[in-house]
Amino acid sequence: MTAADLFARTDRLDSDTLDALVARFEARGRHPAFANMLNEYLDAMQIAPAANVLDIGCGTGLVARVIARHSGFAGSVAGIDLSPHLVAAATRLADEEGVGARVTFQRGDVRQLPFADASFDAVVAHTLMSHVPGPLAVLQEAARVLRPGATLAVFDGDYASLTFDQPDEAQAQADDAVLVRAVVANPRLMGQMPRLLRAAGLELQASFSHVLAEVGTANFWLSAIETFRRVLPQGGAMSAAHADAWAARLRAASDDGVFFGRCNYHAFLARKPA
């Protein structure tokens, strides 16, 4: 079976699948390793207290909420996402955390942003770029709405490196390939990002690289495995029986202390010339 990136069509998924994605995004964001990667590049951005920030492909609004609740922040954060379901979840979660007055969310296409030129002091694309067709168009739109001298942050997985060990090596390789096709449109995009940023008229300022690997026992990857088990059949990538068996093997490996799962993650900070 083949399947297009599920995350690129969140506006067309059923509510049960979207609820599974909401749970995954929030669990992933709470994990210490993922939170540390986020805080690392946000700190490097040095977002001003009164800044007007845009979170493109905001999902559940995780990044917007982190920025809004930062000590001393008195600016505003706008979030935009393709899925009305995710926009509703983002609005609800921001209200629950008490930052709803500083964040707003709306549905929209990140390739055609509904904002004026040079209207934001910072733009963040967190776990978005690997999922969108035509990533250069997204970077060009981000550059358009940035004020001169302002910064774009791009963070995502290098999904060409995503792998889960299984006893049958051929099966492991086949399942990895199916998984990557199903969950990302551009698995090699992070390696292409320096030249794409330049093509969008932006100047690369800094980058951060991490390997998120769990060996022996899974923690971070468990919620991902459960989400993939549920969504892969929805996208036609695997049969339900295949997905259940795949997930069961990985959970058993974790229970037995022989689990291995890995993906590399990268953050890029790029400046719009003054």
C-alpha positions as CSV (number, residue, x, y, z in Angstrom):
1,M,0.0,0.0,0.0
2,T,1.0,3.6,-0.5
3,A,-0.3,6.7,1.2
4,A,0.2,10.4,1.1
5,D,1.4,12.3,4.2
6,L,-1.5,12.2,6.7
7,F,-0.3,15.4,8.4
8,A,-0.6,17.3,5.1
9,R,-4.3,16.7,5.0
10,T,-5.5,17.2,8.5
11,D,-8.5,19.2,7.1
12,R,-9.8,15.9,5.7
13,L,-9.3,13.4,8.5
14,D,-12.1,12.1,10.7
15,S,-12.5,13.4,14.2
16,D,-11.3,10.2,15.9
17,T,-8.0,10.4,13.9
18,L,-7.7,14.1,14.6
19,D,-8.2,13.4,18.4
20,A,-5.4,10.9,18.2
21,L,-3.2,13.5,16.6
22,V,-4.0,16.0,19.3
23,A,-3.1,13.5,22.0
24,R,0.2,12.8,20.2
25,F,1.1,16.4,19.7
26,E,0.5,17.3,23.3
27,A,2.3,14.2,24.7
28,R,5.3,14.9,22.4
29,G,5.4,18.5,23.4
30,R,5.4,17.6,27.1
31,H,8.3,15.1,26.8
32,P,11.5,16.7,28.3
33,A,13.7,16.0,25.3
34,F,11.3,17.6,22.9
35,A,10.6,20.5,25.3
36,N,14.3,21.1,25.6
37,M,14.7,21.3,21.8
38,L,11.9,23.8,21.6
39,N,13.2,26.0,24.4
40,E,16.7,25.9,23.0
41,Y,15.8,27.5,19.7
42,L,13.2,29.9,21.2
43,D,15.8,31.2,23.6
44,A,18.2,31.7,20.8
45,M,15.5,33.7,18.9
46,Q,15.5,36.3,21.7
47,I,11.8,37.2,21.1
48,A,11.1,40.7,22.4
49,P,8.6,41.1,25.2
50,A,6.2,43.1,23.0
51,A,6.8,41.1,19.8
52,N,4.0,40.1,17.4
53,V,4.7,36.4,16.6
54,L,3.3,34.1,14.0
55,D,3.1,30.3,14.5
56,I,2.5,28.7,11.1
57,G,1.1,25.2,11.0
58,C,0.3,25.7,14.7
59,G,-1.4,22.3,15.3
60,T,-2.6,22.3,18.9
61,G,-0.9,25.7,19.6
62,L,1.9,24.2,21.7
63,V,4.5,26.6,20.5
64,A,2.2,29.6,20.7
65,R,1.3,28.7,24.3
66,V,5.0,28.3,25.3
67,I,5.8,31.8,23.9
68,A,2.7,33.4,25.4
69,R,3.4,32.1,28.9
70,H,7.1,33.0,28.9
71,S,8.0,35.3,31.8
72,G,7.8,38.9,30.8
73,F,6.1,38.3,27.4
74,A,3.4,40.9,26.8
75,G,3.1,40.7,23.0
76,S,0.8,38.6,20.9
77,V,1.0,35.3,19.1
78,A,-1.1,34.4,16.0
79,G,-1.5,30.7,15.0
80,I,-2.7,29.4,11.7
81,D,-3.4,25.8,10.7
82,L,-5.2,23.9,7.9
83,S,-7.4,22.0,10.2
84,P,-10.5,23.5,11.9
85,H,-10.4,20.7,14.4
86,L,-6.8,21.5,15.4
87,V,-7.6,25.3,15.5
88,A,-10.5,24.5,17.9
89,A,-8.2,22.4,20.1
90,A,-5.5,25.1,20.1
91,T,-8.1,27.7,21.2
92,R,-9.4,25.5,24.0
93,L,-6.0,24.6,25.3
94,A,-4.8,28.2,25.3
95,D,-7.9,29.2,27.3
96,E,-7.3,26.3,29.7
97,E,-3.8,27.4,30.3
98,G,-4.8,31.0,30.9
99,V,-3.0,32.5,27.9
100,G,-6.1,32.9,25.6
101,A,-5.9,36.7,25.8
102,R,-2.4,36.7,24.1
103,V,-3.0,34.1,21.4
104,T,-5.4,33.8,18.5
105,F,-5.8,30.9,16.1
106,Q,-7.4,30.7,12.7
107,R,-7.7,28.3,9.8
108,G,-5.6,29.0,6.7
109,D,-3.1,27.8,4.1
110,V,0.5,28.5,5.1
111,R,1.4,28.8,1.4
112,Q,-1.0,31.8,1.1
113,L,-0.8,33.6,4.5
114,P,-3.7,36.1,5.1
115,F,-1.4,38.7,6.6
116,A,0.2,41.9,5.3
117,D,3.8,42.2,4.3
118,A,6.3,42.8,7.1
119,S,3.7,42.4,9.9
120,F,5.5,40.0,12.3
121,D,8.6,40.3,14.5
122,A,9.2,36.5,14.5
123,V,7.8,33.5,12.7
124,V,8.0,29.9,13.9
125,A,7.4,26.7,11.8
126,H,7.5,23.9,14.3
127,T,7.2,20.4,12.9
128,L,5.5,21.8,9.8
129,M,7.9,21.9,6.9
130,S,8.3,18.2,6.3
131,H,4.6,17.9,5.8
132,V,3.8,20.6,3.3
133,P,3.9,20.2,-0.5
134,G,6.0,23.1,-2.0
135,P,8.1,24.0,1.1
136,L,9.9,26.8,-0.7
137,A,6.6,28.6,-1.1
138,V,6.0,28.4,2.6
139,L,9.4,29.8,3.4
140,Q,8.8,32.6,0.9
141,E,5.5,33.5,2.6
142,A,7.2,33.4,6.0
143,A,9.8,35.8,4.6
144,R,7.1,38.1,3.2
145,V,5.3,38.6,6.5
146,L,8.5,39.0,8.5
147,R,9.7,42.5,9.2
148,P,13.2,43.3,8.0
149,G,15.8,42.1,10.5
150,A,13.3,39.6,12.0
151,T,13.9,35.9,12.5
152,L,12.2,32.7,11.2
153,A,12.7,29.5,13.1
154,V,12.2,26.1,11.4
155,F,12.2,23.0,13.5
156,D,11.4,19.5,12.3
157,G,12.5,15.9,12.1
158,D,14.9,14.5,9.6
159,Y,12.6,11.7,8.8
160,A,15.1,10.0,6.4
161,S,16.7,8.9,9.7
162,L,13.5,7.5,11.4
163,T,13.9,3.9,12.2
164,F,12.6,1.2,14.6
165,D,14.4,-2.1,15.1
166,Q,12.5,-5.4,14.6
167,P,13.9,-8.9,14.7
168,D,13.2,-9.4,11.0
169,E,15.5,-6.8,9.4
170,A,13.8,-6.9,6.0
171,Q,10.4,-6.4,7.7
172,A,11.9,-3.5,9.8
173,Q,13.2,-1.8,6.7
174,A,9.9,-2.2,4.8
175,D,7.8,-0.9,7.7
176,D,10.1,2.1,8.2
177,A,9.7,3.0,4.5
178,V,5.9,2.7,4.7
179,L,5.8,4.7,7.9
180,V,7.9,7.5,6.5
181,R,5.8,7.7,3.3
182,A,2.7,7.9,5.3
183,V,3.7,10.6,7.8
184,V,5.9,13.0,5.9
185,A,5.8,14.5,2.4
186,N,9.5,15.6,2.4
187,P,11.6,13.1,4.5
188,R,14.9,14.7,3.4
189,L,13.9,18.3,3.8
190,M,16.0,19.2,6.8
191,G,19.2,18.5,4.8
192,Q,17.9,20.8,2.1
193,M,16.9,23.6,4.4
194,P,20.1,25.8,4.2
195,R,19.8,26.2,0.4
196,L,16.0,26.6,0.6
197,L,16.3,29.4,3.2
198,R,18.7,31.2,0.9
199,A,16.4,30.7,-2.1
200,A,13.6,32.3,0.0
201,G,15.8,35.4,0.6
202,L,16.7,34.6,4.2
203,E,20.1,34.4,5.9
204,L,20.9,31.4,8.0
205,Q,22.0,32.6,11.4
206,A,22.2,29.4,13.6
207,S,21.3,25.7,13.7
208,F,20.8,23.1,16.4
209,S,20.9,19.3,15.8
210,H,19.8,16.5,18.1
211,V,19.4,12.7,17.9
212,L,16.3,11.6,19.8
213,A,17.0,7.9,20.4
214,E,15.6,5.5,22.9
215,V,17.5,2.3,23.6
216,G,16.2,-0.5,25.8
217,T,12.9,1.0,26.9
218,A,10.6,3.3,25.0
219,N,9.0,6.4,26.4
220,F,8.9,9.3,23.9
221,W,8.2,6.8,21.1
222,L,5.4,4.9,22.8
223,S,2.8,7.6,22.1
224,A,4.1,7.9,18.5
225,I,3.7,4.2,18.0
226,E,0.2,4.2,19.3
227,T,-0.8,7.2,17.1
228,F,0.8,5.5,14.1
229,R,-1.0,2.3,14.9
230,R,-4.3,4.2,14.7
231,V,-3.7,6.5,11.7
232,L,-1.7,4.2,9.3
233,P,-4.8,2.2,8.4
234,Q,-6.8,5.4,8.1
235,G,-4.4,6.6,5.5
236,G,-4.2,3.3,3.6
237,A,-0.6,2.8,4.4
238,M,-1.1,-0.5,6.4
239,S,-3.9,-2.8,7.1
240,A,-5.3,-2.6,10.7
241,A,-3.9,-6.1,11.3
242,H,-0.4,-5.1,10.0
243,A,-0.4,-1.9,12.1
244,D,-1.5,-3.7,15.2
245,A,1.2,-6.4,14.8
246,W,3.9,-3.7,14.1
247,A,3.0,-1.8,17.2
248,A,2.7,-4.9,19.3
249,R,6.3,-5.9,18.3
250,L,7.7,-2.6,19.3
251,R,5.8,-2.5,22.6
252,A,7.1,-6.0,23.4
253,A,10.6,-4.9,22.6
254,S,10.3,-2.1,25.1
255,D,8.8,-4.4,27.7
256,D,11.7,-6.8,27.2
257,G,14.3,-4.0,27.3
258,V,15.5,-4.4,23.7
259,F,13.8,-1.5,22.0
260,F,15.6,0.8,19.6
261,G,13.9,3.8,18.0
262,R,15.6,6.9,16.5
263,C,15.0,10.1,14.6
264,N,17.3,13.2,14.1
265,Y,15.8,16.7,14.7
266,H,17.1,20.1,13.5
267,A,16.3,23.7,14.2
268,F,17.3,26.5,11.8
269,L,17.2,30.2,12.6
270,A,17.2,32.5,9.6
271,R,17.1,36.3,9.4
272,K,15.3,38.5,6.9
273,P,17.8,41.1,5.6
274,A,17.3,44.6,6.9
